[in-house]
Amino acid sequence: MFFPLQGNASLKRGNETFESTPGNGLIADGIADSDVRFVGPRQHLVMIIEQKEMINRLRGMLETPARGPIDFNPSIDLT
C-alpha cells in the first residue's frame, strides 16, 4: 500500500492506470501484470501486508471463510 505525502506514482494493471497523489493512495498487490512507476520528487509512506494476513483479517471481519483470489481496486481515496 502506498500512501503519498508528496509527489506521485502510477500503477499500471492490465490496460488501466491508477495514480497515487496526495489524497489518493494505491494498493500494489504484486501480481505479474502490474507495473509501479514513481515520477519526480516524492515521499510515500509504504505499508506491506502479507496476503495471508489480509485473508485472515477479512475472514474475521466477515465471520465467514474467504475463498478464491482477493482482488482489490488499486485506488484508495484518502480524503
C-alpha positions in Angstrom: 0.0 0.0 0.0 1.4 3.4 -1.0 0.2 6.5 1.0 1.6 9.6 -0.8 2.8 12.5 1.3 4.0 14.5 -1.8 4.7 13.7 -5.4 3.1 10.9 -7.3 3.4 7.4 -8.6 1.3 5.4 -11.1 0.3 1.7 -11.2 -0.5 0.1 -14.5 -2.5 -3.1 -14.2 -3.6 -4.6 -17.5 -5.0 -1.8 -19.6 -5.8 0.5 -16.6 -3.5 3.1 -15.0 -4.1 4.3 -11.4 -2.5 7.4 -10.0 -1.1 7.9 -6.4 -1.2 11.6 -5.4 -1.7 13.3 -2.1 -5.3 12.3 -1.2 -5.3 9.1 -3.3 -3.2 6.0 -2.4 -2.6 2.7 -4.2 -2.7 -1.0 -3.4 0.0 -2.8 -5.4 -0.6 -6.5 -4.9 2.5 -7.7 -6.7 0.7 -9.5 -9.4 2.7 -10.2 -12.6 0.8 -7.9 -14.9 1.2 -4.8 -12.7 3.9 -2.1 -13.0 4.5 0.7 -10.5 6.3 3.8 -11.6 7.5 6.7 -9.5 7.7 10.2 -11.0 9.9 13.1 -9.9 10.5 14.1 -6.3 8.1 12.2 -4.0 7.6 11.0 -0.5 5.3 8.0 0.2 4.5 6.0 3.3 4.6 2.3 2.3 2.9 -0.5 4.3 3.5 -4.1 3.4 0.9 -6.6 4.5 1.1 -10.3 3.6 -1.8 -11.7 1.6 -2.3 -14.5 4.2 -2.7 -11.9 6.9 -5.2 -9.9 4.8 -7.3 -13.1 4.2 -7.3 -13.9 7.9 -8.4 -10.5 8.9 -11.1 -10.4 6.2 -12.3 -13.8 7.4 -12.6 -12.5 11.0 -14.4 -9.3 9.9 -16.9 -11.2 7.8 -17.2 -14.2 10.1 -17.1 -16.4 7.1 -14.3 -18.1 5.1 -12.7 -16.0 2.3 -12.4 -18.2 -0.7 -10.7 -17.7 -4.1 -8.4 -14.9 -5.1 -8.8 -11.5 -3.4 -8.9 -8.7 -6.0 -8.7 -5.1 -4.5 -9.4 -2.0 -6.5 -5.9 -0.4 -6.5 -7.2 3.1 -5.8 -7.6 4.3 -2.2 -9.5 7.6 -1.5 -7.6 9.2 1.4 -9.7 12.3 1.7 
